[in-house]
Amino acid sequence: MSMTDSLAKDVGIRPACDALAVSRTGFYRWKNQHEDSEKEYIRPVSPLALSPYEQQRVLDTLHDERFIDKAPQEVYAALLDGGSYLCSVRTMYRILEAHTEVKERRSQLRHPLYTKPELLAEGPNQVWSWDITKLKGPAKWTYYYLYVILDIFSRYVVGWMVASRELGSLAKKLIEQSCEKQGIQSRQLSIHSDRGPSMTSKPVAFLLADLGITKSLSRPYVSNDNPYSEAQFKTMKYRPEFPERFGCAEDSRSFC
């Protein structure tokens, strides 16, 4: 007998609850929950459940050469067409699950783990960051594309251009001219960018390989992996004199 039952027997439940300022409803709820938690719940077996022999028969049927590559729905339909009924489709799944034979049969796409890029520059012309941003043109849905290559050590713009479209060949030309202007040697430079179509294009990849430049890319769908270029674009576009639209490509080039 517990202390609570002994107290209830000697004093009474109502006086004990009044003395402790506890409602009797709350006391009985706590008592029932405490008693239920001590009891081990055993789910009763349904009288319609299959016997172990019948379950093994269903499993052997699913393992049969005719049905080994078919889903339970197909097996169920095929058996009915042959005038045979073993169990429901849900029961077939339940038996397969009990034997850990239920899984996704299709090949699942597994995304590789991308490591966070770490850029460290201890001097100029060691690590460059580049990106492309849109500049609004004179009419709606018209844009000019600003290419900017930035040295992350000093934030110096080593190369830029404004074009009417975004192309890998234009990016290749800008990178090639910037490397020639800065006198970049093989194995000297790393260039970081996001995963835009121009950044991952074949002309740019082949050029970097020919020049001995290490290519670094942001992780997919992670915008803050290229913070230097993004911050530089935001600083430019949030200046008070930055226009809402440019009248022509020459206007955008003059402003940049």
C-alpha positions in Angstrom: 0.0 0.0 0.0 1.4 3.4 -1.0 1.6 6.4 1.3 -1.2 8.1 -0.6 -3.6 5.2 -0.1 -2.6 5.0 3.6 -3.3 8.7 4.0 -6.6 8.4 2.2 -7.6 5.5 4.4 -6.7 7.2 7.7 -7.7 10.8 6.9 -10.0 10.6 3.9 -9.5 11.9 0.4 -11.7 15.0 0.8 -10.0 16.3 4.1 -6.6 15.5 2.7 -7.3 17.5 -0.5 -8.7 20.4 1.4 -5.7 20.5 3.7 -3.3 20.5 0.8 -5.4 22.8 -1.4 -5.6 20.2 -4.1 -8.7 19.6 -6.1 -10.1 16.1 -5.9 -10.5 16.0 -9.7 -6.8 16.6 -10.1 -5.9 14.0 -7.5 -8.0 11.3 -9.2 -6.5 12.2 -12.6 -3.0 12.0 -11.2 -3.7 8.7 -9.5 -5.2 7.1 -12.7 -2.3 8.3 -14.8 0.2 6.9 -12.3 -1.5 3.6 -12.2 -1.8 3.3 -16.0 1.9 4.1 -16.4 2.8 1.2 -14.2 0.7 -1.3 -16.2 2.3 -2.8 -19.3 -0.1 -2.5 -22.2 -0.4 -5.6 -24.3 -2.4 -5.2 -27.4 -4.9 -8.0 -27.8 -4.6 -10.2 -30.9 -7.4 -9.8 -33.3 -9.4 -13.0 -33.9 -9.1 -12.2 -37.7 -5.3 -12.1 -37.6 -3.4 -14.6 -39.7 -1.7 -17.5 -37.9 2.1 -17.9 -38.2 1.6 -20.6 -40.8 -0.7 -18.4 -42.9 1.8 -15.5 -42.6 4.6 -17.7 -43.8 2.5 -18.8 -46.7 1.9 -15.2 -47.7 5.6 -14.5 -47.4 6.5 -17.5 -49.6 4.0 -16.3 -52.2 5.6 -12.9 -52.3 9.0 -14.5 -52.6 7.8 -16.7 -55.5 9.6 -16.3 -58.8 6.5 -14.9 -60.4 6.0 -12.1 -57.9 9.6 -11.4 -56.6 9.8 -8.1 -58.6 6.2 -7.0 -58.2 4.5 -4.7 -55.7 1.8 -6.2 -53.4 -1.0 -4.5 -55.4 0.1 -6.4 -58.5 0.4 -9.7 -56.5 -3.0 -9.2 -55.0 -4.6 -8.5 -58.5 -2.8 -11.5 -60.1 -3.9 -13.9 -57.3 -7.5 -12.7 -57.7 -7.4 -13.2 -61.4 -6.3 -16.8 -60.7 -9.2 -17.3 -58.3 -7.0 -17.2 -55.1 -7.2 -14.9 -52.1 -4.6 -14.9 -49.3 -5.0 -11.6 -47.5 -5.5 -7.9 -48.1 -2.8 -5.7 -49.7 -2.3 -3.9 -46.3 -1.6 -7.3 -44.7 1.0 -8.1 -47.3 2.8 -4.8 -46.5 2.5 -5.5 -42.8 4.1 -9.0 -43.2 6.9 -7.6 -45.4 7.5 -4.8 -42.9 7.8 -7.3 -40.1 10.6 -9.0 -42.1 12.3 -5.6 -43.0 11.5 -6.1 -46.7 9.7 -2.8 -47.3 11.9 -0.2 -48.9 12.1 2.3 -51.8 12.9 0.3 -55.0 13.7 3.4 -57.1 17.2 4.8 -57.2 17.2 7.8 -54.9 19.2 10.9 -55.7 21.7 11.6 -53.0 23.2 15.0 -52.9 26.9 15.1 -52.2 28.3 16.9 -49.2 29.9 20.2 -50.3 32.5 21.6 -48.0 32.3 25.3 -47.1 34.9 27.2 -49.1 37.6 28.9 -47.1 39.4 31.8 -48.8 42.6 33.1 -47.2 44.7 35.9 -48.9 47.9 37.1 -47.2 48.7 39.4 -50.1 47.5 40.8 -53.4 46.7 38.6 -56.4 46.3 35.5 -54.3 42.5 35.1 -54.2 40.1 36.8 -56.5 36.3 36.8 -56.3 34.1 37.5 -59.2 30.4 37.7 -60.0 27.8 39.2 -62.4 24.9 41.5 -61.4 22.1 43.0 -63.4 21.6 46.7 -64.0 18.2 47.9 -65.1 17.9 49.3 -68.6 15.7 52.1 -70.0 12.6 49.8 -70.4 11.0 47.1 -68.4 12.7 43.7 -68.7 15.8 45.2 -70.2 19.1 44.7 -68.4 22.8 45.3 -68.7 25.2 42.8 -67.0 28.1 44.1 -64.9 31.0 41.7 -64.6 33.4 42.5 -61.7 36.6 40.7 -60.5 37.6 41.7 -57.0 40.9 41.1 -55.1 39.7 40.0 -51.7 42.9 41.1 -50.0 42.6 44.8 -50.8 39.1 44.9 -52.4 40.7 46.3 -55.5 38.8 45.8 -58.7 41.2 44.1 -61.0 38.8 43.9 -63.9 35.2 44.8 -64.9 33.0 45.1 -67.9 29.4 45.9 -68.8 27.8 43.7 -71.5 24.3 43.2 -73.0 24.2 39.6 -72.0 25.7 37.0 -69.7 28.1 34.6 -71.6 30.9 32.3 -70.6 33.0 33.5 -73.5 32.8 37.1 -72.3 33.7 36.0 -68.8 36.7 34.1 -70.2 37.9 37.2 -72.1 37.6 39.4 -69.0 39.5 36.9 -66.8 42.2 36.4 -69.4 42.7 40.2 -69.8 42.8 40.8 -66.0 45.4 38.0 -65.5 47.5 39.5 -68.2 47.2 43.0 -66.8 48.2 41.9 -63.3 51.0 39.6 -64.5 49.5 36.4 -62.9 51.8 33.4 -62.9 50.9 29.7 -62.9 49.9 28.3 -59.4 49.7 31.8 -58.0 46.0 32.6 -58.0 42.7 31.2 -56.8 39.4 32.5 -58.3 36.2 32.1 -56.3 32.6 32.5 -57.7 29.1 31.2 -57.3 27.6 28.5 -59.5 26.1 30.6 -62.2 26.1 29.4 -65.8 29.0 31.7 -66.8 31.0 30.6 -63.8 30.7 26.9 -64.5 30.9 27.2 -68.3 33.5 25.3 -70.2 35.4 28.3 -71.7 36.1 29.6 -68.2 37.0 26.2 -66.9 39.4 25.5 -69.7 41.0 28.9 -69.4 41.6 28.5 -65.7 43.2 25.1 -66.3 45.4 26.5 -69.0 46.6 29.4 -66.8 47.1 27.2 -63.7 44.5 29.0 -61.7 42.7 27.2 -58.9 38.9 27.4 -59.2 36.7 27.7 -56.1 32.9 27.5 -56.2 30.2 28.3 -53.7 28.0 25.6 -52.3 24.7 25.1 -54.2 21.9 27.4 -53.1 24.2 29.1 -50.5 24.3 32.8 -51.3 26.7 33.9 -48.5 29.6 31.7 -49.8 30.6 34.6 -52.1 30.4 37.5 -49.6 33.0 39.8 -51.1 31.4 40.3 -54.5 27.9 40.4 -53.0 28.9 43.1 -50.5 30.6 45.1 -53.2 27.5 45.0 -55.4 25.3 46.0 -52.5 27.5 48.9 -51.6 27.3 50.2 -55.2 23.6 49.8 -55.6 22.8 51.4 -52.2 24.7 54.6 -53.0 22.4 57.7 -53.1 23.5 58.6 -56.7 22.8 55.1 -58.0 20.0 55.5 -60.6 16.9 53.4 -60.7 17.4 52.8 -64.5 20.2 53.5 -67.0 19.4 55.1 -70.3 21.8 53.1 -72.3 24.9 50.9 -72.0 27.2 53.9 -72.1 25.4 55.4 -69.1 26.0 52.3 -67.1 29.7 52.1 -68.1 30.2 55.8 -67.2 28.6 55.3 -63.8 30.6 52.1 -63.0 
